[in-house]
């Protein structure tokens, strides 16, 4: 082979579309990596492993859980954003990584919109507005009237500044115009104890953890933060019935690095939505007080955009900082 032929061959190789091979290969054809930005244990990890196991069964391929906690979810998000956009890296997004942190951190190390391709929303977990039985109100209207007549007198505990229960309280105060004193704790255990003892006026709690105090009559449930009433609380109104469009709660959804081929996005979306239809998965969700969501990639992208807009004001009013 002379130098001219060799140079022509090299030029052809350098100008050929190398990604074509990857786009034409069978997908999926190898193990998935599912990055969860929380440590093992807890609802995020529980849902991730449940969904990952079912997805593995349906696709006959391993789904390897990779817990990467820290920095409000940013450490895991950065790892996912920097992964190859081939569809084999999945990421468990939540309000922190795709709604809150962009308003709290100057440099997250990733762009929640540009660096990620939404696949589908997995679950929503609304909260319940609960007050101690000593508070002189038996429904939401009476509670709002009492709070407005006694600004700052009521105190609500939360699991910590910048946490879900804190932001739920801030959202409620913005919608209703009431002034309730926020008392941050380190976790939910102390909040539950002090509300049950009457040392706190109330709190926003999860559906599952709230049932005990309600059954004994120590707590009064006044409203839920979902758009519609919950199956387990059919007689408790949704806040949206008083404040149209009000919705607050934690959520989890699957994303992948941006740049993935559209056909792969569609395949992953269909596979995950099939997982969300599985009776055993739904049963386990119900046990943990969460509701299956689903939807298209476009619907999930629109939801993330709305969450980002919503938290801009909530974070500003709350005074939450990353170190909190």
C-alpha positions in Angstrom: 0.0 0.0 0.0 1.6 3.3 -1.1 1.5 6.5 0.9 -1.3 8.0 -1.3 -3.6 5.0 -0.8 -2.8 4.9 2.9 -3.6 8.6 3.3 -6.9 8.2 1.5 -7.9 5.3 3.7 -7.0 7.3 6.9 -9.1 10.3 5.7 -12.1 8.1 5.0 -11.9 6.6 8.5 -11.6 10.0 10.2 -14.6 11.4 8.3 -16.9 8.4 8.7 -19.8 8.8 11.2 -18.4 6.7 14.1 -21.6 7.0 16.3 -23.6 5.1 13.6 -22.4 1.8 15.0 -23.7 2.6 18.4 -27.1 3.8 17.0 -27.5 0.6 15.0 -26.7 -1.8 17.7 -29.5 -3.7 19.4 -30.9 -1.8 22.4 -31.1 -2.7 25.1 -28.3 -5.2 25.1 -26.3 -4.8 28.3 -26.7 -3.9 32.0 -28.2 -0.6 33.1 -26.8 1.6 35.8 -29.5 3.3 38.0 -28.0 6.2 39.9 -30.0 7.0 43.1 -28.9 10.3 44.8 -29.8 9.0 48.3 -28.2 6.4 50.6 -29.7 2.9 50.9 -32.9 2.8 52.8 -35.7 5.4 52.7 -38.4 5.8 50.1 -36.2 7.0 47.3 -34.0 3.9 47.5 -37.0 1.6 48.1 -38.8 2.8 45.0 -35.6 2.7 43.0 -34.9 -0.9 43.8 -38.5 -2.0 43.3 -38.7 -0.3 39.9 -35.2 -1.5 39.0 -35.9 -5.1 39.8 -39.1 -5.1 37.8 -37.4 -3.4 34.9 -34.6 -6.0 35.0 -37.2 -8.8 34.9 -39.1 -7.3 31.9 -36.0 -6.5 29.9 -34.0 -9.7 30.9 -31.0 -7.5 31.7 -29.3 -6.4 35.0 -30.2 -3.1 36.5 -27.4 -2.2 38.9 -28.3 0.3 41.7 -25.6 2.9 42.3 -26.3 5.0 45.4 -24.5 8.4 45.2 -25.8 10.6 48.0 -24.7 14.1 49.0 -25.1 17.8 48.3 -28.8 17.7 48.1 -28.7 15.1 45.3 -26.1 17.1 43.2 -23.4 14.5 43.5 -25.5 11.8 41.9 -26.9 14.2 39.3 -23.4 15.2 38.2 -22.3 11.6 37.9 -25.4 10.9 35.7 -25.0 14.0 33.6 -21.5 13.1 32.7 -22.3 9.6 31.7 -22.6 8.5 28.0 -25.9 9.4 26.4 -26.6 5.9 25.3 -29.6 5.0 27.5 -27.8 2.7 29.8 -27.5 5.2 32.6 -30.7 6.0 34.5 -31.1 8.6 37.1 -33.7 9.0 39.9 -34.6 12.6 39.9 -36.6 14.3 42.7 -37.6 17.9 43.6 -34.2 18.7 44.9 -32.2 17.8 41.8 -34.9 19.1 39.3 -36.7 22.0 41.0 -35.1 23.2 44.2 -31.3 23.1 44.0 -31.1 25.4 41.0 -32.4 28.2 43.3 -30.1 27.3 46.2 -26.7 26.5 44.7 -24.6 28.9 42.7 -22.8 26.0 40.9 -24.5 22.6 40.9 -22.1 21.1 38.4 -24.9 20.3 36.0 -27.9 21.9 34.2 -31.1 20.1 35.2 -32.8 20.9 31.9 -30.0 20.8 29.3 -28.1 17.9 30.7 -31.0 15.5 31.2 -33.6 13.8 29.1 -36.8 13.0 31.1 -38.2 9.5 30.6 -41.2 9.3 33.0 -42.5 10.4 36.3 -42.6 7.4 38.6 -44.5 8.4 41.8 -46.0 11.3 43.6 -46.2 11.4 47.4 -48.6 14.1 48.7 -48.7 15.3 52.3 -51.4 15.8 54.9 -52.0 19.0 56.9 -52.4 17.9 60.5 -53.1 19.8 63.7 -53.1 18.7 67.3 -56.6 18.1 68.8 -56.2 21.1 71.1 -56.2 23.6 68.2 -59.7 25.1 68.0 -60.5 24.2 64.4 -62.3 21.3 62.9 -61.9 22.0 59.2 -59.6 23.9 56.9 -61.7 27.1 56.8 -61.9 27.3 60.6 -58.1 26.7 60.8 -57.3 29.5 58.3 -59.6 31.9 60.2 -58.0 31.0 63.5 -54.5 31.3 62.1 -55.2 34.7 60.6 -56.7 35.9 63.9 -53.6 34.7 65.8 -50.6 35.4 63.5 -47.5 33.6 64.6 -49.2 31.9 67.5 -49.4 28.5 65.8 -46.1 26.6 65.4 -45.5 23.8 62.9 -42.6 21.4 63.1 -40.6 20.1 60.1 -37.9 17.6 59.4 -35.5 20.5 58.8 -35.1 23.8 57.0 -35.4 23.2 53.3 -37.0 19.8 53.7 -40.3 18.6 52.2 -42.4 19.4 55.2 -40.9 22.9 55.5 -41.6 23.8 51.9 -45.1 22.4 52.2 -45.7 24.8 55.1 -44.2 27.7 53.1 -46.4 26.8 50.1 -49.5 26.7 52.3 -48.7 30.1 53.9 -48.2 31.7 50.5 -51.5 30.3 49.2 -53.6 31.1 52.3 -51.9 34.3 53.6 -51.5 32.9 57.2 -48.5 33.3 59.4 -47.4 30.1 61.1 -44.1 29.8 63.0 -41.7 27.2 61.6 -39.8 25.0 64.0 -37.1 22.9 62.3 -36.1 19.5 63.7 -33.4 17.1 62.6 -35.7 14.4 61.1 -39.3 13.5 61.5 -39.2 11.6 64.8 -39.0 14.6 67.0 -41.8 16.4 65.1 -44.2 13.4 65.5 -43.4 13.1 69.2 -44.0 16.8 69.9 -47.1 17.1 67.9 -48.6 14.1 69.6 -47.7 15.6 73.0 -49.2 19.0 72.1 -46.0 20.8 72.2 -46.4 21.8 68.5 -49.7 23.0 66.9 -49.2 20.7 63.9 -47.2 19.7 60.8 -47.3 18.4 57.3 -46.8 14.7 57.4 -46.7 11.8 55.0 -49.9 9.8 54.4 -48.6 6.6 56.1 -47.0 8.2 59.2 -50.0 10.4 59.8 -52.6 7.6 60.3 -51.6 6.5 63.8 -52.2 9.9 65.4 -55.5 10.4 63.5 -56.9 7.0 64.5 -56.3 7.8 68.2 -57.9 11.3 67.8 -54.7 13.1 68.9 -54.3 14.7 65.4 -56.9 16.2 63.1 -56.3 15.9 59.4 -57.6 19.1 57.6 -56.4 18.7 54.0 -54.1 16.9 51.6 -51.7 18.5 49.3 -52.5 16.5 46.2 -54.7 17.9 43.4 -57.4 15.3 44.2 -58.5 13.6 47.4 -56.6 10.5 48.3 -58.0 7.0 48.3 -57.2 6.4 51.9 -58.5 9.8 53.0 -61.7 10.3 50.9 -63.4 12.6 53.4 -60.4 14.9 53.7 -60.4 17.7 51.1 -57.6 18.6 48.8 -56.1 22.1 49.3 -56.8 22.6 45.6 -60.5 22.7 46.4 -59.9 25.9 48.3 -56.8 27.1 46.4 -57.3 26.1 42.7 -54.2 24.5 41.3 -52.5 24.0 44.6 -50.3 20.9 44.6 -47.3 20.0 46.7 -45.5 16.8 47.5 -42.4 14.8 46.9 -42.0 13.0 43.6 -39.6 10.6 41.9 -38.9 10.2 38.2 -36.4 8.6 35.8 -34.2 10.6 33.6 -31.1 9.8 31.5 -28.3 12.0 30.1 -29.4 14.2 27.2 -28.5 13.3 23.7 -30.0 9.8 23.8 -31.6 8.6 20.5 -35.4 9.3 20.5 -36.1 5.6 19.8 -34.4 4.7 23.0 -36.3 7.3 25.0 -39.5 5.8 23.7 -38.4 2.2 24.5 -37.4 3.2 28.1 -40.6 5.1 28.6 -42.8 2.2 27.5 -40.8 -0.3 29.7 -41.1 1.9 32.8 -44.8 2.6 32.3 -45.3 -1.2 32.0 -43.5 -1.5 35.4 -45.9 1.0 36.9 -48.9 -1.1 35.8 -47.6 -4.2 37.6 -50.0 -5.1 40.5 -47.1 -6.1 42.9 -45.4 -2.8 42.3 -48.6 -0.9 42.9 -49.2 -2.8 46.1 -45.7 -2.0 47.4 -46.3 1.7 46.4 -49.5 1.7 48.4 -47.7 0.2 51.4 -45.3 3.1 51.3 -47.9 5.8 50.9 -47.0 6.8 47.3 -49.0 6.8 44.1 -47.9 5.7 40.7 -47.7 8.5 38.1 -46.3 7.6 34.7 -46.8 9.7 31.6 -44.8 10.7 28.5 -41.3 12.2 28.4 -42.9 15.5 27.3 -45.3 15.5 30.2 -42.5 14.8 32.6 -40.4 17.6 31.1 -43.3 20.0 31.4 -43.8 18.9 35.0 -40.1 19.6 35.9 -40.4 23.0 34.3 -43.4 23.8 36.4 -41.7 22.6 39.6 -38.7 24.7 38.9 -40.9 27.8 38.5 -42.9 27.0 41.6 -39.8 26.6 43.9 -38.3 29.9 42.8 -40.6 31.7 45.2 -40.8 29.0 47.8 -37.1 28.8 48.3 -36.7 32.6 48.4 -39.4 33.0 51.1 -38.2 30.0 53.1 -34.7 31.4 53.6 -33.3 27.9 53.1 -29.6 27.6 52.4 -27.5 24.6 51.1 -25.8 24.2 54.4 -29.2 23.7 56.1 
